[in-house]
């Protein structure tokens, strides 16, 4: 499955929950989605807080999936081709110097 297909599955789920409806208690605005992405990223960090042991991979995987879903949704709602944005960023990064 590629990014476009994953994005489609994410939209299918969000629509099934009614979250794209005008009167949704969870409006899917870019602001709300960005906040949710940050909160989910914080939940990833919780698996490493106070502990250097390997986290439970299933639980960590769930949190990473949440981060990915919000990222896909933000990109889609904002009209960003995430695959192209990643490739553009990688191209720019190849030209950067990381030391000094």
N, CA and C atoms as an extended XYZ file, in Angstrom:
300
Properties=species:S:1:pos:R:3:atomname:S:1:resname:S:1:resid:I:1 pbc="F F F"
N         0.856       -1.178        0.000 N   UNK     1
C         0.000        0.000        0.000 CA  UNK     1
C         0.898        1.235        0.000 C   UNK     1
N         0.553        2.222       -0.815 N   UNK     2
C         1.360        3.437       -0.880 CA  UNK     2
C         0.697        4.566       -0.084 C   UNK     2
N         1.322        5.733       -0.090 N   UNK     3
C         0.828        6.862        0.706 CA  UNK     3
C        -0.577        7.286        0.261 C   UNK     3
N        -0.824        7.325       -1.035 N   UNK     4
C        -2.152        7.724       -1.516 CA  UNK     4
C        -3.227        6.746       -1.058 C   UNK     4
N        -2.910        5.461       -1.082 N   UNK     5
C        -3.874        4.459       -0.626 CA  UNK     5
C        -4.096        4.549        0.883 C   UNK     5
N        -3.024        4.751        1.633 N   UNK     6
C        -3.159        4.926        3.083 CA  UNK     6
C        -4.003        6.160        3.405 C   UNK     6
N        -3.761        7.233        2.657 N   UNK     7
C        -4.540        8.456        2.859 CA  UNK     7
C        -6.014        8.195        2.582 C   UNK     7
N        -6.305        7.448        1.540 N   UNK     8
C        -7.689        7.100        1.232 CA  UNK     8
C        -8.338        6.309        2.346 C   UNK     8
N        -7.614        5.355        2.903 N   UNK     9
C        -8.142        4.559        4.022 CA  UNK     9
C        -8.371        5.435        5.246 C   UNK     9
N        -7.461        6.385        5.487 N   UNK    10
C        -7.624        7.300        6.619 CA  UNK    10
C        -8.881        8.130        6.434 C   UNK    10
N        -9.089        8.696        5.217 N   UNK    11
C       -10.292        9.494        4.952 CA  UNK    11
C       -11.554        8.648        5.108 C   UNK    11
N       -11.512        7.423        4.666 N   UNK    12
C       -12.658        6.517        4.788 CA  UNK    12
C       -13.035        6.350        6.267 C   UNK    12
N       -12.051        6.156        7.125 N   UNK    13
C       -12.297        6.008        8.557 CA  UNK    13
C       -12.869        7.290        9.157 C   UNK    13
N       -12.246        8.436        8.831 N   UNK    14
C       -12.697        9.711        9.392 CA  UNK    14
C       -14.142       10.000        8.963 C   UNK    14
N       -14.452        9.727        7.701 N   UNK    15
C       -15.833        9.921        7.229 CA  UNK    15
C       -16.799        8.991        7.957 C   UNK    15
N       -16.380        7.751        8.174 N   UNK    16
C       -17.241        6.780        8.863 CA  UNK    16
C       -17.554        7.231       10.291 C   UNK    16
N       -16.641        7.971       10.898 N   UNK    17
C       -16.861        8.482       12.247 CA  UNK    17
C       -17.706        9.762       12.245 C   UNK    17
N       -17.903       10.343       11.065 N   UNK    18
C       -18.662       11.585       10.962 CA  UNK    18
C       -17.852       12.821       11.310 C   UNK    18
N       -16.550       12.696       11.349 N   UNK    19
C       -15.704       13.812       11.793 CA  UNK    19
C       -15.499       14.881       10.738 C   UNK    19
N       -15.890       14.609        9.493 N   UNK    20
C       -15.833       15.645        8.465 CA  UNK    20
C       -17.151       16.415        8.373 C   UNK    20
N       -18.140       16.008        9.139 N   UNK    21
C       -19.434       16.693        9.121 CA  UNK    21
C       -19.298       18.088        9.734 C   UNK    21
N       -20.127       19.006        9.253 N   UNK    22
C       -20.085       20.397        9.701 CA  UNK    22
C       -20.266       20.530       11.220 C   UNK    22
N       -21.125       19.693       11.797 N   UNK    23
C       -21.429       19.792       13.228 CA  UNK    23
C       -20.663       18.774       14.072 C   UNK    23
N       -19.561       18.281       13.551 N   UNK    24
C       -18.772       17.278       14.273 CA  UNK    24
C       -18.208       17.849       15.577 C   UNK    24
N       -18.221       17.045       16.640 N   UNK    25
C       -17.585       17.487       17.884 CA  UNK    25
C       -16.053       17.456       17.777 C   UNK    25
N       -15.553       16.899       16.687 N   UNK    26
C       -14.111       16.825       16.441 CA  UNK    26
C       -13.802       17.405       15.054 C   UNK    26
N       -13.940       18.728       14.897 N   UNK    27
C       -13.717       19.335       13.590 CA  UNK    27
C       -12.290       19.070       13.088 C   UNK    27
N       -12.195       18.647       11.865 N   UNK    28
C       -10.912       18.241       11.294 CA  UNK    28
C       -10.225       19.419       10.606 C   UNK    28
N        -9.980       20.473       11.372 N   UNK    29
C        -9.288       21.649       10.847 CA  UNK    29
C        -7.778       21.404       10.913 C   UNK    29
N        -7.034       22.151       10.107 N   UNK    30
C        -5.577       22.001       10.148 CA  UNK    30
C        -5.037       22.263       11.553 C   UNK    30
N        -5.574       23.274       12.228 N   UNK    31
C        -5.136       23.581       13.597 CA  UNK    31
C        -5.363       22.387       14.524 C   UNK    31
N        -6.572       21.840       14.506 N   UNK    32
C        -6.891       20.715       15.382 CA  UNK    32
C        -6.052       19.490       15.044 C   UNK    32
N        -5.825       19.267       13.763 N   UNK    33
C        -5.034       18.116       13.347 CA  UNK    33
C        -3.578       18.280       13.755 C   UNK    33
N        -3.038       19.488       13.642 N   UNK    34
C        -1.651       19.726       14.050 CA  UNK    34
C        -1.480       19.519       15.554 C   UNK    34
N        -2.451       19.978       16.328 N   UNK    35
C        -2.405       19.760       17.777 CA  UNK    35
C        -2.453       18.265       18.071 C   UNK    35
N        -3.341       17.551       17.396 N   UNK    36
C        -3.467       16.108       17.607 CA  UNK    36
C        -2.180       15.378       17.227 C   UNK    36
N        -1.547       15.800       16.133 N   UNK    37
C        -0.277       15.199       15.733 CA  UNK    37
C         0.767       15.370       16.829 C   UNK    37
N         0.847       16.562       17.375 N   UNK    38
C         1.820       16.825       18.437 CA  UNK    38
C         1.525       15.988       19.685 C   UNK    38
N         0.262       15.874       20.042 N   UNK    39
C        -0.116       15.064       21.204 CA  UNK    39
C         0.246       13.599       20.992 C   UNK    39
N         0.001       13.090       19.800 N   UNK    40
C         0.331       11.693       19.514 CA  UNK    40
C         1.848       11.481       19.507 C   UNK    40
N         2.597       12.464       19.004 N   UNK    41
C         4.066       12.363       19.037 CA  UNK    41
C         4.551       12.318       20.487 C   UNK    41
N         3.881       13.062       21.358 N   UNK    42
C         4.199       13.005       22.780 CA  UNK    42
C         3.952       11.623       23.366 C   UNK    42
N         2.922       10.948       22.878 N   UNK    43
C         2.645        9.594       23.352 CA  UNK    43
C         3.733        8.617       22.904 C   UNK    43
N         4.363        8.896       21.769 N   UNK    44
C         5.524        8.087       21.358 CA  UNK    44
C         6.637        8.258       22.393 C   UNK    44
N         6.875        9.484       22.808 N   UNK    45
C         7.929        9.754       23.785 CA  UNK    45
C         7.683        9.079       25.129 C   UNK    45
N         6.422        8.932       25.495 N   UNK    46
C         6.110        8.292       26.768 CA  UNK    46
C         6.681        6.881       26.867 C   UNK    46
N         6.859        6.227       25.735 N   UNK    47
C         7.404        4.864       25.751 CA  UNK    47
C         8.888        4.845       26.113 C   UNK    47
N         9.530        6.010       26.079 N   UNK    48
C        10.953        6.092       26.382 CA  UNK    48
C        11.237        6.867       27.665 C   UNK    48
N        10.204        7.495       28.220 N   UNK    49
C        10.377        8.295       29.428 CA  UNK    49
C        10.756        7.408       30.603 C   UNK    49
N        11.834        7.782       31.276 N   UNK    50
C        12.313        7.120       32.484 CA  UNK    50
C        12.796        5.702       32.237 C   UNK    50
N        13.028        5.340       31.001 N   UNK    51
C        13.345        3.949       30.729 CA  UNK    51
C        14.184        3.845       29.461 C   UNK    51
N        15.325        3.172       29.563 N   UNK    52
C        16.165        2.958       28.386 CA  UNK    52
C        15.925        1.596       27.752 C   UNK    52
N        14.979        0.837       28.292 N   UNK    53
C        14.682       -0.491       27.743 CA  UNK    53
C        13.937       -0.372       26.421 C   UNK    53
N        13.960       -1.438       25.657 N   UNK    54
C        13.207       -1.503       24.408 CA  UNK    54
C        11.717       -1.448       24.730 C   UNK    54
N        10.976       -0.526       24.124 N   UNK    55
C         9.530       -0.456       24.395 CA  UNK    55
C         8.803       -1.636       23.761 C   UNK    55
N         7.599       -1.867       24.220 N   UNK    56
C         6.738       -2.880       23.607 CA  UNK    56
C         6.475       -2.452       22.163 C   UNK    56
N         6.898       -3.260       21.202 N   UNK    57
C         6.818       -2.855       19.796 CA  UNK    57
C         5.381       -2.719       19.304 C   UNK    57
N         4.459       -3.490       19.846 N   UNK    58
C         3.060       -3.362       19.431 CA  UNK    58
C         2.479       -2.040       19.901 C   UNK    58
N         2.749       -1.675       21.151 N   UNK    59
C         2.247       -0.411       21.683 CA  UNK    59
C         2.902        0.769       20.977 C   UNK    59
N         4.212        0.685       20.765 N   UNK    60
C         4.910        1.748       20.048 CA  UNK    60
C         4.391        1.844       18.616 C   UNK    60
N         4.153        0.714       17.997 N   UNK    61
C         3.608        0.694       16.644 CA  UNK    61
C         2.256        1.380       16.563 C   UNK    61
N         1.407        1.177       17.567 N   UNK    62
C         0.106        1.851       17.608 CA  UNK    62
C         0.275        3.371       17.642 C   UNK    62
N         1.218        3.833       18.452 N   UNK    63
C         1.437        5.283       18.560 CA  UNK    63
C         2.020        5.832       17.260 C   UNK    63
N         2.949        5.113       16.654 N   UNK    64
C         3.518        5.562       15.384 CA  UNK    64
C         2.450        5.586       14.293 C   UNK    64
N         1.529        4.632       14.338 N   UNK    65
C         0.428        4.631       13.378 CA  UNK    65
C        -0.453        5.861       13.574 C   UNK    65
N        -0.729        6.227       14.830 N   UNK    66
C        -1.519        7.431       15.096 CA  UNK    66
C        -0.825        8.668       14.523 C   UNK    66
N         0.482        8.779       14.742 N   UNK    67
C         1.254        9.908       14.210 CA  UNK    67
C         1.153        9.923       12.684 C   UNK    67
N         1.311        8.764       12.076 N   UNK    68
C         1.263        8.663       10.619 CA  UNK    68
C        -0.104        9.069       10.079 C   UNK    68
N        -1.166        8.607       10.727 N   UNK    69
C        -2.511        8.953       10.270 CA  UNK    69
C        -2.764       10.455       10.324 C   UNK    69
N        -2.352       11.106       11.406 N   UNK    70
C        -2.527       12.555       11.486 CA  UNK    70
C        -1.660       13.260       10.454 C   UNK    70
N        -0.454       12.788       10.235 N   UNK    71
C         0.423       13.387        9.234 CA  UNK    71
C        -0.198       13.277        7.838 C   UNK    71
N        -0.705       12.106        7.505 N   UNK    72
C        -1.361       11.920        6.216 CA  UNK    72
C        -2.557       12.848        6.066 C   UNK    72
N        -3.333       12.971        7.139 N   UNK    73
C        -4.531       13.805        7.069 CA  UNK    73
C        -4.169       15.277        6.921 C   UNK    73
N        -3.190       15.736        7.671 N   UNK    74
C        -2.768       17.138        7.557 CA  UNK    74
C        -2.317       17.433        6.134 C   UNK    74
N        -1.476       16.566        5.597 N   UNK    75
C        -0.984       16.790        4.235 CA  UNK    75
C        -2.145       16.829        3.251 C   UNK    75
N        -3.068       15.906        3.370 N   UNK    76
C        -4.193       15.843        2.442 CA  UNK    76
C        -5.098       17.061        2.565 C   UNK    76
N        -5.467       17.415        3.782 N   UNK    77
C        -6.354       18.563        4.003 CA  UNK    77
C        -5.685       19.857        3.520 C   UNK    77
N        -4.360       19.946        3.667 N   UNK    78
C        -3.628       21.141        3.239 CA  UNK    78
C        -3.330       21.140        1.742 C   UNK    78
N        -3.626       20.029        1.060 N   UNK    79
C        -3.364       19.952       -0.369 CA  UNK    79
C        -1.909       19.715       -0.712 C   UNK    79
N        -1.195       19.044        0.178 N   UNK    80
C         0.230       18.768       -0.023 CA  UNK    80
C         0.397       17.335       -0.511 C   UNK    80
N         1.148       17.171       -1.595 N   UNK    81
C         1.521       15.847       -2.072 CA  UNK    81
C         2.681       15.396       -1.192 C   UNK    81
N         2.395       14.577       -0.191 N   UNK    82
C         3.388       14.215        0.807 CA  UNK    82
C         4.565       13.450        0.198 C   UNK    82
N         4.282       12.569       -0.758 N   UNK    83
C         5.372       11.845       -1.409 CA  UNK    83
C         6.338       12.821       -2.076 C   UNK    83
N         5.802       13.792       -2.803 N   UNK    84
C         6.652       14.770       -3.480 CA  UNK    84
C         7.373       15.655       -2.468 C   UNK    84
N         6.688       16.042       -1.401 N   UNK    85
C         7.312       16.874       -0.368 CA  UNK    85
C         8.495       16.153        0.269 C   UNK    85
N         8.344       14.862        0.517 N   UNK    86
C         9.444       14.078        1.098 CA  UNK    86
C        10.614       14.018        0.129 C   UNK    86
N        10.328       13.758       -1.145 N   UNK    87
C        11.407       13.680       -2.130 CA  UNK    87
C        12.108       15.035       -2.290 C   UNK    87
N        11.341       16.123       -2.305 N   UNK    88
C        11.938       17.463       -2.393 CA  UNK    88
C        12.833       17.738       -1.194 C   UNK    88
N        12.367       17.359       -0.007 N   UNK    89
C        13.151       17.588        1.209 CA  UNK    89
C        14.430       16.771        1.185 C   UNK    89
N        14.329       15.521        0.758 N   UNK    90
C        15.534       14.694        0.659 CA  UNK    90
C        16.537       15.306       -0.324 C   UNK    90
N        16.058       15.800       -1.452 N   UNK    91
C        16.947       16.456       -2.425 CA  UNK    91
C        17.662       17.643       -1.793 C   UNK    91
N        16.913       18.476       -1.053 N   UNK    92
C        17.537       19.626       -0.374 CA  UNK    92
C        18.517       19.158        0.693 C   UNK    92
N        18.166       18.115        1.420 N   UNK    93
C        19.042       17.628        2.480 CA  UNK    93
C        20.364       17.107        1.944 C   UNK    93
N        20.350       16.503        0.754 N   UNK    94
C        21.599       16.025        0.168 CA  UNK    94
C        22.576       17.174       -0.069 C   UNK    94
N        22.059       18.387       -0.284 N   UNK    95
C        22.916       19.544       -0.518 CA  UNK    95
C        23.324       20.280        0.744 C   UNK    95
N        22.839       19.832        1.881 N   UNK    96
C        23.157       20.507        3.155 CA  UNK    96
C        24.391       19.904        3.804 C   UNK    96
N        24.997       20.717        4.616 N   UNK    97
C        26.115       20.248        5.445 CA  UNK    97
C        25.599       20.103        6.867 C   UNK    97
N        25.825       18.952        7.458 N   UNK    98
C        25.277       18.688        8.785 CA  UNK    98
C        26.290       18.965        9.893 C   UNK    98
N        27.518       19.169        9.539 N   UNK    99
C        28.556       19.438       10.541 CA  UNK    99
C        29.139       20.830       10.312 C   UNK    99
N        28.974       21.680       11.327 N   UNK   100
C        29.571       22.998       11.289 CA  UNK   100
C        28.871       23.903       10.397 C   UNK   100
